[in-house]
Amino acid sequence: MQEIAYSQARAELADLFDDALTHLPARITRRRAEPVVLLSLADLRRALERFEFTPEALFEPSAVAIWLPELAIWGRGPSFDDARADLLDEVDQLLAAFAGDARLRSAPNMVERLPWIHRLELAEDDAERAAMLFAEPAAAAQPSAPPAAKVDRWPAAGSAAGARAPDRP
């Protein structure tokens, strides 16, 4: 990742912007401040997409509650649709409070939730936010590690000379 000083980044913003759009982010440094990163929206979305939501519905005789563990918030109502709407309202309130309060953004219990919060902030509207919250898990679509290479083992030290490693199935 390229690193550039804040004053130089201001002068070269158009080039840095173009670089970010071609998957080359820039770390921008400034005296007495933490660095920031200029990253394309598509790359940010891709980086955050693995932070899925796992809402849990609790059905009671006269009410429904939906727990969202990633944000530690509840939605409640007399029906699932009402509880879902209440959860979306709670999410909207959380995002508004988050945007307006620097102390809240720095609170340890919020910092650990940042990937999910940022993912929700990227949603264009409530419909996209609802689709994120209530999507089917994509665990099966996650890339897996490549298979381990097959390695033949040599006889251990001190074994009979000329002995060979057992055949593998």
C-alpha positions as CSV (number, residue, x, y, z in Angstrom):
1,M,0.0,0.0,0.0
2,Q,1.4,3.4,-0.9
3,E,1.9,5.9,1.9
4,I,1.7,9.6,1.4
5,A,1.7,12.6,3.7
6,Y,-1.5,14.6,4.1
7,S,-0.3,17.8,2.4
8,Q,1.0,15.8,-0.6
9,A,-2.3,13.8,-0.7
10,R,-4.2,17.1,-1.0
11,A,-2.1,18.0,-4.0
12,E,-2.4,14.6,-5.6
13,L,-6.0,13.7,-4.7
14,A,-7.2,13.1,-8.2
15,D,-4.4,10.6,-8.8
16,L,-5.0,8.9,-5.4
17,F,-8.7,8.7,-6.2
18,D,-8.0,7.0,-9.6
19,D,-5.5,4.6,-7.9
20,A,-8.1,3.7,-5.3
21,L,-10.6,2.9,-8.1
22,T,-8.1,0.5,-9.6
23,H,-7.6,-1.4,-6.2
24,L,-4.5,0.6,-5.0
25,P,-5.5,2.1,-1.7
26,A,-3.4,4.9,-0.1
27,R,-2.4,5.3,3.5
28,I,-2.5,9.0,4.3
29,T,-0.4,10.2,7.3
30,R,-0.6,13.4,9.2
31,R,1.4,14.6,12.2
32,R,-0.2,14.0,15.5
33,A,-2.9,11.9,14.0
34,E,-3.5,8.2,13.1
35,P,-3.2,7.4,9.4
36,V,-6.3,7.0,7.3
37,V,-6.9,4.9,4.2
38,L,-8.3,6.0,0.9
39,L,-10.1,3.0,-0.5
40,S,-12.7,2.5,-3.2
41,L,-16.2,1.9,-2.1
42,A,-16.3,-1.5,-4.0
43,D,-13.2,-2.7,-2.2
44,L,-14.6,-1.6,1.2
45,R,-17.9,-3.4,0.4
46,R,-15.9,-6.5,-0.6
47,A,-13.8,-6.4,2.6
48,L,-16.9,-6.0,4.8
49,E,-19.2,-8.5,3.1
50,R,-17.9,-11.4,5.3
51,F,-19.3,-9.7,8.4
52,E,-22.8,-11.2,8.2
53,F,-25.7,-10.7,10.5
54,T,-27.3,-13.5,12.4
55,P,-30.6,-12.3,13.8
56,E,-32.4,-14.7,16.2
57,A,-36.2,-14.7,16.5
58,L,-37.9,-15.5,19.7
59,F,-41.6,-16.3,19.3
60,E,-43.8,-16.0,22.3
61,P,-47.6,-16.4,22.5
62,S,-48.3,-12.6,22.2
63,A,-45.1,-11.2,20.9
64,V,-42.0,-11.6,18.7
65,A,-38.5,-10.4,19.6
66,I,-35.6,-10.4,17.2
67,W,-32.1,-10.2,18.7
68,L,-29.2,-8.9,16.6
69,P,-26.1,-10.1,18.5
70,E,-23.6,-8.3,16.2
71,L,-25.0,-4.9,17.4
72,A,-26.5,-6.1,20.7
73,I,-29.9,-4.7,20.0
74,W,-33.5,-6.0,20.0
75,G,-36.6,-5.5,17.9
76,R,-40.0,-6.3,19.4
77,G,-43.6,-6.4,18.3
78,P,-46.8,-8.3,18.3
79,S,-45.8,-10.0,14.9
80,F,-42.6,-10.9,13.1
81,D,-43.1,-8.0,10.7
82,D,-43.6,-5.6,13.6
83,A,-40.5,-6.9,15.4
84,R,-38.5,-6.6,12.1
85,A,-39.7,-3.0,11.6
86,D,-38.8,-2.2,15.2
87,L,-35.3,-3.7,14.8
88,L,-34.8,-1.6,11.6
89,D,-35.8,1.5,13.7
90,E,-33.3,0.5,16.4
91,V,-30.6,0.1,13.7
92,D,-31.5,3.6,12.3
93,Q,-31.3,5.1,15.8
94,L,-28.0,3.4,16.5
95,L,-26.5,4.7,13.2
96,A,-27.7,8.2,13.9
97,A,-26.3,8.2,17.4
98,F,-23.0,6.7,16.1
99,A,-22.7,9.4,13.4
100,G,-23.4,12.2,15.9
101,D,-21.3,11.2,18.9
102,A,-17.5,10.8,18.7
103,R,-17.4,9.3,22.3
104,L,-19.8,6.6,21.2
105,R,-17.7,5.8,18.2
106,S,-14.7,5.3,20.5
107,A,-16.4,3.2,23.1
108,P,-14.9,-0.3,23.4
109,N,-18.2,-2.0,22.9
110,M,-18.8,-0.1,19.7
111,V,-15.3,-0.4,18.3
112,E,-15.7,-4.2,18.3
113,R,-18.9,-3.8,16.3
114,L,-17.4,-1.4,13.7
115,P,-17.3,-3.8,10.7
116,W,-21.0,-4.5,11.0
117,I,-21.8,-0.8,11.7
118,H,-19.8,0.3,8.6
119,R,-21.5,-2.3,6.5
120,L,-24.9,-1.0,7.5
121,E,-23.7,2.6,6.9
122,L,-22.9,1.7,3.3
123,A,-26.5,0.6,2.6
124,E,-28.3,3.0,0.2
125,D,-31.7,2.7,1.9
126,D,-33.8,0.7,4.5
127,A,-34.6,-2.0,1.9
128,E,-30.9,-2.7,1.4
129,R,-30.3,-2.6,5.1
130,A,-33.1,-5.1,5.7
131,A,-31.7,-7.3,3.0
132,M,-28.3,-7.3,4.8
133,L,-29.8,-8.0,8.2
134,F,-32.1,-10.9,7.0
135,A,-30.0,-12.4,4.3
136,E,-29.4,-16.2,4.1
137,P,-26.0,-17.0,5.5
138,A,-23.3,-17.3,2.8
139,A,-21.0,-19.6,4.7
140,A,-21.1,-22.2,2.0
141,A,-19.9,-19.5,-0.5
142,Q,-16.8,-18.6,1.6
143,P,-13.6,-19.5,-0.1
144,S,-11.8,-22.4,1.5
145,A,-8.1,-23.0,1.9
146,P,-6.4,-24.9,-1.0
147,P,-5.9,-28.6,-0.3
148,A,-2.7,-29.4,1.5
149,A,0.1,-30.7,-0.7
150,K,0.7,-34.4,-0.5
151,V,4.1,-35.0,1.1
152,D,5.9,-38.4,1.1
153,R,7.7,-39.0,4.3
154,W,11.2,-40.4,4.5
155,P,12.1,-43.1,7.0
156,A,12.8,-41.8,10.5
157,A,16.4,-41.6,11.6
158,G,17.6,-44.9,13.1
159,S,15.2,-47.0,11.0
160,A,16.4,-49.9,8.9
161,A,18.5,-48.9,5.9
162,G,16.6,-49.2,2.7
163,A,13.2,-49.0,4.4
164,R,10.7,-47.0,2.5
165,A,7.7,-44.9,3.6
166,P,4.4,-46.7,3.6
167,D,2.2,-46.2,0.5
168,R,-0.7,-43.8,0.9
169,P,-4.2,-44.6,-0.3
